[in-house]
Amino acid sequence: MKKYGIDKIRNVGFFGHGGTGKTSTCEAMLFNTKAIDRLGKVTEGTTVSDFDPDETKRGMSIYTTHVPVEYDLCKLNILDTPGFLDFVGQIQGVLRVVETGVFFLSAQAGVEVGLERVWKMAEDINMSRFFFINCLDKENADFLKALESIDKILKVSGTVVPIQLPIGKATEVKGIVDLVEMCAYTFNNGTPVRGEIPADVKAMADQYREKLAESAAGTDENLIEKFFDGKLTQEDIVVGLAKGIKTGTILPVLCGSAFKNIGATTLMDALAKYAPAPDAMGDIAAVNPSSGEEIRVKPDPADPVSALVFKTTTDPYVGRLSVLKICSGTLKPDSVLYNANKETDEKVSGLMVFRGKNHENVEEAVAGDIITVAKLSVTGTSDTLCAKERPVKFPPIKFQDPLMSMAVYPKSKGDEDKLSVGIAKMIEEDPTFKVHRDTVTRETIISGVGDLQLLITVDKLKRKFGVEVDLQTPKVAYKETIKGATKVEHKYKKQTGGRGQYGHVCLELDSIPQEKEYEFVDKIVGGVVPKNFIPSVDKGVRKAMTEGVLAGYPVVGVRAALYFGSYHTVDSSDMAFQIAASMAFKKGIPDCKPILLEPIYELEVIVPESFMGDVIGDMNSRRGRILGMDPLGDGQQSIKALVPQAEIQKYAIDLRSLTQGRGTFSLKFFKYEEVPAQVAEPIIEAAKKEKQEES
């Protein structure tokens, strides 16, 4: 691959709902620039981008793929992202490192929920944005209807300006009209052939050309004067268009058919001509890792090196790969960089660019470029690599919190270690994937954005690490507490022929706020229980509290006071008093009105107003308590409620169904509350049955 200066680099993210042709457009770009000699198909699993076995199996993009395309003396770093929002972490990493986004929509369906959600994420980012209306060849394709859906659904702040129009409709689509050059392009195996605008679209082309000229002129006072004087030239339109695209005041709309290889080359041409280079978007915010002082990093190849890792993956032949955006300086092989997050040095052995499975070594990479580095020891996603003489740290990428959890069980005994290794690798590759061990239910819990993400993780564990697992709905970590008080006595005596065991305790059991969990009080007077045995009583009660009398869940909110007892000078021991205290607790707790507690979560749901009634009704059916509703603008509403964990185990799936994928939510643990009697009874019965089966 040739060397490119920062002014010839374009970093472009492809975003949109699944099935809108992002990957197919990448494929067409590679074919048209002769990087590949045949067009692959997503449905056949033969594209360069979707090369992972999980992607070829499902016929969809799951991972972000870096596709470098060389066109018109420029390097287009295309980052092809998944359209399914279970993989939103892949999208969030890309949004952080590109200067330009191309937002794909189908001419059949217009703006769909996947595009809506990504657009909202991109709204506050300093980036130029293009729309590409794809699938013009499909039956019922309607360019103007899809164009109308952009303003209607996305409510964009900039001016949506078509710079291309289709020639022909649906299966009869033949090419495009270029409204800047005011000419037509038909395509011969992807190569544009210039010609005259057909008569049947000339009137519409003139109409949209006028709007384009007005929008381009609006970016500069001199251009406005030229526009009103009728002296605005094509070159002026190009200048104004580039300025408006860079500032986000103009949102250009292009069109094509990836399936027929119509429009991919003209899209590359527009990106090379109008998309800003990395140094055109200003300095990059960072901090000094030592002082925390804010600094600005200039994207200059002559400055000290700094880079942000936005993706980590593993290649079966090369090993661990870190994909990074060089923010400043020039990076060469065999460099030693400083990881500002881990506070350690990293050796950069080689630089590579990947196209699907295949990679090519490069001699150097300058500021603004995107590159892959192999076998970094400790560096992970969101880490900053920099020159040690000028340490900087970029803010971490903010990734989506997990929204769905499942308990994972290895099918074969002895696979626990392999499972742990596999899960650790998954966490490295996907920051939205988490794991923890629930100490109450003794389950390993994996968490992600949605069910598909977790199912694919299971497939990868089997394929890459040879571990087959079952996924189950996690058990709820219930707890038990008491509402009453009692006094209880227990004397533990055991004679075995030699030295015996003797411990005698009298306890007062009472309730305290559950947040305190447990309190032990020593009320012994006169030394009836020696001081050295009192900690043993405390220990015995704590041990007994790990398993309650109702359903075997941990007990909280108890005060145990030792007020009397007795001992034997020979037979008493720490163990005897532990056992006596434990048995006294278990004997007395049924008299203290024990109850079951369940975890309650604070749930915030953000939905379009049209779905509010359905969402609130659903919350009420889940024993939810509505706390409030707040309008957020743009037709969105925030609904806050307190809901038991047991009722929202699969809320990610249910909310998607309720709101056609347009609802989002967040969860935060609130507190434990008493389970209603009619709900508690079957829980207790199920726990007792499970215990009997285990025994």
Sequence and secondary structure as in RCSB ss.txt:
>XXXX:A:sequence
MKKYGIDKIRNVGFFGHGGTGKTSTCEAMLFNTKAIDRLGKVTEGTTVSDFDPDETKRGMSIYTTHVPVEYDLCK
LNILDTPGFLDFVGQIQGVLRVVETGVFFLSAQAGVEVGLERVWKMAEDINMSRFFFINCLDKENADFLKALESI
DKILKVSGTVVPIQLPIGKATEVKGIVDLVEMCAYTFNNGTPVRGEIPADVKAMADQYREKLAESAAGTDENLIE
KFFDGKLTQEDIVVGLAKGIKTGTILPVLCGSAFKNIGATTLMDALAKYAPAPDAMGDIAAVNPSSGEEIRVKPD
PADPVSALVFKTTTDPYVGRLSVLKICSGTLKPDSVLYNANKETDEKVSGLMVFRGKNHENVEEAVAGDIITVAK
LSVTGTSDTLCAKERPVKFPPIKFQDPLMSMAVYPKSKGDEDKLSVGIAKMIEEDPTFKVHRDTVTRETIISGVG
DLQLLITVDKLKRKFGVEVDLQTPKVAYKETIKGATKVEHKYKKQTGGRGQYGHVCLELDSIPQEKEYEFVDKIV
GGVVPKNFIPSVDKGVRKAMTEGVLAGYPVVGVRAALYFGSYHTVDSSDMAFQIAASMAFKKGIPDCKPILLEPI
YELEVIVPESFMGDVIGDMNSRRGRILGMDPLGDGQQSIKALVPQAEIQKYAIDLRSLTQGRGTFSLKFFKYEEV
PAQVAEPIIEAAKKEKQEES
>XXXX:A:secstr
     GGGEEEEEEEESTTSSHHHHHHHHHHHTTSSSS   TTTT  SS  SHHHHHHTS  S EEEEEEETTEE
EEEEE  SSGGGHHHHHHHHHH SEEEEEEETTTBS HHHHHHHHHHTTS  EEEEEEE TTSTT  HHHHHHHI
IIII  SSEEEESEEEES GGG  EEEETTTTEEEEEETTEEEEE   HHHHHHHHHHHHHHHHHHHTT HHHHH
HHHTT   HHHHHHHHHHHHHHTSEEEEEE BTTTTBSHHHHHHHHHHHS  GGGG  EEEE TTT  EEEE   
TTS  EEEEEEEEEETTTEEEEEEEEEESEE TTEEEEETTTTEEEEE  EEEEETTEEEEES EETT EEEEE 
 SS  TT EEE TTS  B          EEEEEEESSTT HHHHHHHHHHHHHH TT EEEEETTTTEEEEEESS
HHHHHHHHHHHHHHH   EEEE      EEEESS EEEEEEEEE  SSS EEEEEEEEEEE  GGG EEEEE   
TTSS GGGHHHHHHHHHHHTTS TTTS  B SEEEEEEEEE  TTTB HHHHHHHHHHHHHHHGGGG EEEEEEE
EEEEEEEEGGGHHHHHHHHHHTT EEEEEEEEETTEEEEEEEEEGGG TTHHHHHHHHTTT  EEEEEEEEEEE 
 HHHHHHHHHHHHHHHHHH 
